[in-house]
């Protein structure tokens, strides 16, 4: 890493905490107003943009699996930034509360999917088998999108019910965050050196953010929240922490190359199987649920579409993997 990148990283380590400190001071003395909303939205947008830059810089200076990890983390942060941009657009430009449901909620929900795919890359280890990043990302994204379409969308468009939508969205988003936290904990147990510390720090920030999201969702539902309030620190502080963690990360030497599946690899495979089997299980449960017939029909179509897409992605992944294994075997035989 050259001196210019080091200087940028030093700035990125300090800047998020400066934004959080100023935010806390302003929230302490200010009262609800458009000026406070302007400050709060711009500060949160800036903080999310700094998070994107921190992830992207690590992707720029990394190699192999680590580069894919940081690329996918950057994509997730971009979804996060876009969600915040939609929120700010309604509050600052149109000067109305953001619609619920709306585009911002979809972007907020989807931002965890690329980050989960980033963990599936397993950057803390080197393997003789390159990661099938695009296909893995497609499967994870399709699965979470199916769950959102199955559980949330019916109460948004098919049989509109704001209360059921809000409950379904908040519950599914919390589950998504908990899955991400669980994978971070699992990876922290299997990783060593700087990668273990990275996963533990990401785990800390993600856990605090998830708990804060639950509180903020409750405050928004109770009409007690306004942008620029002290409650925003439940979002600002975890994001500042995640930015600092990414900017201060210094990777240690990776493990030796291995082409054998370890315990964490097998767990990932089992997670994939469980995710695939969950789709037909939800379709079976759908036939016995007490929801309106229009919702049942919509869920059936969504489930069948998800099964077809996941099956195609799984077939493509197995095909590419078998080709790579065959090439590795031929190279090994030639070397012998």
N, C-alpha and C positions, 0 to 999 in steps of 0.2 A: 504494500500500500504506500503510495507516494505521500509527500508532505501536504499537498493540497487536500487530498482526501482526509488526512488526519485532522487538518484544521476544520474541515466541514463537519467531521464527526464531533469535534469538541464543541462547536456551535450547537449542533443538534442535541448534545447532552445537556446543555444549559438552557436553551431556548424554551423547551416545554415547561420546565419548572418556573421560568420567568413568567410565561403566560398564565400558569396556574396561580402563581403568587399574586399577580395583578388582578386576576379574576376573583380571587378570594377577597382582596381588598375592596374592589368595586362592589361586589355582591353584599359586603358587610355594611356599606354606607349608602348605597343607592336605593331608590324606590322604583316600583314598576312604572315604566315609561317607554316610549318608542326609542329614546336614546339608549336606555339600558338594553332593550331588545337588540338594537343595532350592534352595541358592543358585544353582547353575549353571542350572537350569531357569527359575527366576524371572528371573534376569538376562537370559537369552536371550529369554524372552518379552517382557520390558520393552524390550529393544533392538529386537526385531521390531515391537513396537507403536509405538515412536518412529519407525521407518522409515515405517510406515503414515501416521502423523500428518504427517511431513515431506512425503510425496508428496501427501496430501490437502490440505494447506495451499497448496501450489503450484497445485493444481487450483482451489482456491477463488479465488485472486487472478489467475488467468490467463484468457485469452480465446481464442476461435477454436480453431485446431488444437492450440495448447499446452494448452488445458484438457482436450481429449480425451486427449492424451498423458499428462498427469499422472493423469487418472482411471483409465486402463488400468494405469499403473504402480502406482496404489493398489490396484487389484484383484489384481494379481500379488503385491504385498506382503501382502495379506490372505490369499491362499492360503499364502504362506510362513508367516505368523503362525499360521494354522490347523494347518499341518503341525507346527509347533513345539508347539502346544497339545495335539495328539494324543500326541506324544512325552512331554510333561510329564504328561499324564493317566495314562499307564501307569506312569511312573516314580514319581510322587508319590502318586497316589490308589490305584492297584492294587499298586504296589510290585513290579512285574515288568518285565522287559525288554520294550520295544515289539515287537509281532509283526512278523516279516519273512517274507513280505509282509504289508502292512497298509494301512489308510486313509492313514496319515501319508505313506507313500511316494508314493501317487497324488497327494495334495495338493502334495507337494514337486515332483513332476514337472510338474504343471499350472501351477505359478506362473510359469514362463517364457513360457507361451503368451500371456497378456495383455500382458506386457512386450514381446514380439516384435510383437504387434499395435500397441502404442503407437508403435514405431518406424515401422510402416507408415503411420501418420498423417502423418509428416514434419512435425513442428511447426516446424522451422527455416525453413520457407518458407510464403509465402502463395500461394494459388491461387484463381483465379476459380471453380474447381470444388470444392465442399465435400467433405471426406473421407467415404466410405461406411463409417463406423467399425463399425457393428453388423454389416454383412455381411462386412467384412474380418476382424473378430474371429471371426465364426462359421466362416469358411473356415480360418483359421489354427488355431483351437481344434479343429475337426473333423480336420484333417490330423494334428496332434500326437496327438490322442486315438486316431486310427486306428493310428498307428505304435506307440503304447503297447499297444493292444489286439492288434495283429498280432504284435509281437515279445516282449512281456512277459507279458500275461495268460494265454496258453496254458500257460506253465510255472508259473502261479499257481493255476489252477483246472482247466483241461482235462486236462493231463498234469503233475501236480504234481512239480516238481523244484526244490528250494531253490537248488541251485548254479547251474542254468541261469537261474533267475529273477534271482538276484543279479547274474550276469554280464550278462544282457540289460538289466536296469534300469540298472546303473551305466554301461554303454556308451551306451545311448540318452540318459540324462540328461546325460552329458558331451557328446554330439553336440549336444543341444539347447542347452546353454550355449555351445558353440563357434559355433553358428549365430547366436545372439544377439550374441556378441562380434564376429563377422564383420560383421553389420549395423551395429554401433556404429562399427567401423572405416570402413566404407563411408560412413556418414553424416558422420563426422568429416572425411573428405576433401572432401565436398560442401558442408558447412555453413560458416558464417562467424561471427565474433564470439563471443558468450557461448555460443551453441549448440554451436559446435565444441569449446569448452573443456568444456562439459557432457558431450558424447559421449566425449571423451578421458578424462575423470575416471571416468565410468561404465564405460568400457572397462577402465581400470586396476583398479577394484574388482571387476568381473566376472571378469577374468582371474585375479586372486589368489583369489577365491572358488572358481572352477572348479578351480584347482590344489589348493587346500585340500580341496575335496570329494573329489577322487581319493585324496588321502592319508588322509582320515578314513574313507572307504569301505574302504580296505585295512586300516586299524587295527581297524575294527568287525568285518570278516571274520576277522581274526586274534585277536579277543577281547582286544585290547590297549587298548581305549578305555573310558573311563568319564566320565560327565558331571561337569564341574568341573575336568577336567585341563587342563594347559597346551595340549594339542592343540586345545582349543576355540577358542583364539585364531585358528586358521585360519579359523574361521567368524565370530568376534566382530569381529575387526579389519576385514575387508572390509565387513561390514554397518554398522559404525560409520562407515567411510569413505563408503559410499553414502548414509547418513543425512546426514552432514555436507555432501556434495556437493549433495544436494537442498535442504537448509536454507539453504545459502549461495548458491544460484543466483539471479542477477539477469539477466533477459532483456534483450537489446539490441533495437534496433528491427528488426522483421522485414523481409524482402526485399519488393520491390515485387510487387504482385499479378500473377500470370502464369497464363494458361490453357493454356500450351504445355508438353508433356511434356519434361523435361530428361533427361539421361543416367541419373540416379538413379531417376527414375520408370520408365524403360524396364527398368532392372535389376529393379525390384520386379515388373514385369509378367512378366519372364522367370522370376523365382523362383516366381511363382504357377503358370506353365505347367509348370515342372519338378516342383513339388509335386503338381499334378494328374496328371501322367503317371507319377509314381512309384507311384501306387496300382495301375493295371493291370500295371505292370512287376513289382511285388511279387507280384501274383496269378499271373502267368505263372511266375515263379521258384518260387512255392509248389508248383506241380504237379510240379516236378522235384526238390524238396528231399527229403531223407531223413528227415523228421520223421514221427512216428506219424500214421496216417490221421485220427485224431480231431482232431489239431492242424491238419492240412491242411484238413479240413472247416470247422473253426471260423474259420480265417483266410480261407477263401473267402467265408463269410457276412459276416464283418467287412468285407472288401474291397468286396463288392457294396453293402453298406449305405453305406460311405463314398463310393463313386462316386455313388450316388443323391443323397445329402445335398450333396456338393460340387457336383454338376451343378445342383441346384436353387438353391443359393446363388450360383453363378456366373451362372445365368440371371437371378436377381433383381437381382444387381449390375449386369449389363449393361443390364437394362431400366430400372432407376432412373437409371443414368448417361446413357443415351440420352435419357430424359425431361428430365434437367437440362440436357443439351447443347441440346436443342430449345428449352427455355425461354430459355437464354442467347442462342441464335441469334435468336429472336423479339425479345428485348429489344434486341439489337444492331441489327436491321433497323429497329425503331421509332425508335431513337436516330438512325440515319442519315437 
